[in-house]
């Protein structure tokens, strides 16, 4: 298995631009998670899905952030408009039922 | 609050020696899972070991083992025969019982001295 796949690996954009991060979970996993990691706040759970349905989005910082999971093999995290404080590493992870989560390699986002 | 606490921001160990990383947590649930993740400089989050709370036997994965004390809500990680490649940030995490949300500690940065 290829593991969790994220794209792009690096993204540099200007403030005000739309950013879309993509994730392909491990085949057969039914839970998908989006995390953000910064030096100041550590690892934060933004949102997670079970069977493609958003279960808890309480970690989504603002209305500028949105996430979708149109099918079992794809999810997106969108930031519109982006701001410099959104600069972070964004991780996607997937798991099966209550099992351990497997993380993707992350997307390093820089907003200038 | 449901928290996970790692009280050691940094640790250092000599190559081939043994080191123990501490973790305590808070929960009101009786059934849950505990995990240790490793994050090397590549920033990839790698699962090191997991423990089911209902199992009394401590989990072991090669050179990595845990000391799980359920009553004390303690879950420490022991790394034996430390290798240079073990140098990384280590995160302790707990899931939320009925949900799969992971609650992470703040991490312990482990340095391995040659």
Contacts between the chains, C-beta under 8 A, distances in Angstrom:
chain1	res1	chain2	res2	distance
A	31	B	100	5.0
A	33	B	100	7.7
A	33	B	101	7.9
A	33	B	102	7.5
A	37	B	43	7.9
A	42	B	104	6.6
A	42	B	106	5.5
A	42	B	107	6.9
A	43	B	91	7.0
A	43	B	104	4.6
A	45	B	101	6.0
A	45	B	102	6.9
A	48	B	100	6.9
A	48	B	101	6.5
A	50	B	100	7.5
A	55	B	99	7.3
A	56	B	99	7.4
A	56	B	101	6.6
A	89	B	43	6.1
A	91	B	45	6.4
A	93	B	45	7.5
A	95	B	100	5.7
A	97	B	100	7.7
A	98	B	33	6.8
A	98	B	95	6.7
A	98	B	100	5.7
A	99	B	100	7.9
A	100	B	33	7.2
A	100	B	35	6.0
A	100	B	47	5.4
A	100	B	50	5.2
A	101	B	35	8.0
A	101	B	47	7.7
A	101	B	100	7.2
A	101	B	102	6.0
A	102	B	47	6.7
A	103	B	37	7.8
A	103	B	44	7.0
A	103	B	45	3.7
A	103	B	46	7.8
A	105	B	42	7.9
A	105	B	43	7.6
A	105	B	44	5.5
A	106	B	43	5.6
A	106	B	44	7.3
A	106	B	45	7.8
A	108	B	43	7.9
